[in-house]
């Protein structure tokens, strides 16, 4: 059984940085691609960044140039480095894993496993 656990959330001032980590338990062969999603109160869950099995990355337009997704396959870990944070980035951040080899930041339904989330709050 695959379990995902996010960490690194917290409060930060506008313009600051935050580093999120997703640790995964379970056989690495259980998934191929991973992603970070976020959900703000009253809004739908949206994709932030994702990474294919071959390391190709994709980003939501609003975070391009500010966020970087990476992974340590040997340690079964996924990372999201966030900089130049804005109040609009305030949300619960979730990591997700998919059987699909090609990830997507637009399609929630391809993800098979989800972590419980970690809250990021950006104050102005």
N, C-alpha and C positions, 0 to 999 in steps of 0.2 A: 504494500500500500504506500502510495506517495503522499508525503506531507510537506507542505511549504510553510515557512515561518519568516515573516518580515521583521526587521528591526531597523533602528536608526531614525525613526520619526521623532518629532518634537516641535518646539516653537523656535522660530527664527525671525529676525527682522528682515524687512524688504531689502533686497540686494545681497543678502547673505547666501550661504551655501549649506547643503545637507547631503549626507551620504547614506543611502539606503542599501540594506543587505537582505537578500533572500536566501536562507539556508534550506536545502531540500534533503529530505530523508526518503530513501527508497532507491531502487536500482536506476541508474542513469539511463538505462535502455528503455525506461518507461515513457520517456518523452523525447522530443526532437527540438522543439523551439520554445522560447520563453518570452515573457513580456511583463511590462509594468503597466497597470491601469490605475486610474484614480476615480474617485467619486466624491463630489461635493454635496452638501445637504441640498435636497430638492432637485438634484440634477442626475442625469443618467451616467452610468459608468462609461468612461472614455479611455481609449488607449493612449498611452504616453510614449512608449518606446518598446521595441521588440527586437529579438535577435534570432536569426535562423540557426539551423544546425551547422551550417558552414561559416557562421560568424557574421553574415550580412546583417546590418542593422537598419531599422526604419524608425522614424520619429513623427509624432504629431507636429504639424507646422508651428504651433505656438511654443514649442519647447526646443526647436532646432537651434543649435548654437549655444544653448544654455544647459541642456541635459545630455549626459552620456551614459549609455547602457553598455555593460560589459559582463563577462562571465569567467569563472574559473571552473572549467569542466572537471578537473581533477578533484576539486573540493565540492563539487555540486553546488556552487554558489553563483548567485546573480546579483549584480550591483546596479545602482542608479546614482550617478553623481549629478547633483543638482546645484547650479550656481545662478547668480543674478535672479534670485527668487522674487516673485511678485505675490501680492495678496491673492490674486486669482489662482495661484498654485495651491492654495489651501484646500486640502482634501484628505480623504483616507486613501492611502496608496496600497495597492494589492499587487503581488506577483502571481503569475500564472504560467502554467506549462501546458504544452500541446503535443499531441501525436503528430501534427502536421509539420513537415520539414520547412515549409515557408510560413513565416509568422505574419501577423497582420495587426495593425493598430486600429483597424476599423471594424473588425469582426470579433465580437466577444465570444460567439458561439463555438469557435474552433478550439477554445481552451478547455482542457479536461480537468485540470487541477488548479485550485486556488488557495492562497493563504488567507488568514483572517484579517490581514491589513494592519497598517501602521499609520497613525495620524500625523500629518504635517500641517502646521499652522504658521502662516506668514503674516506678520503684523506690519502695518505701514508706519 
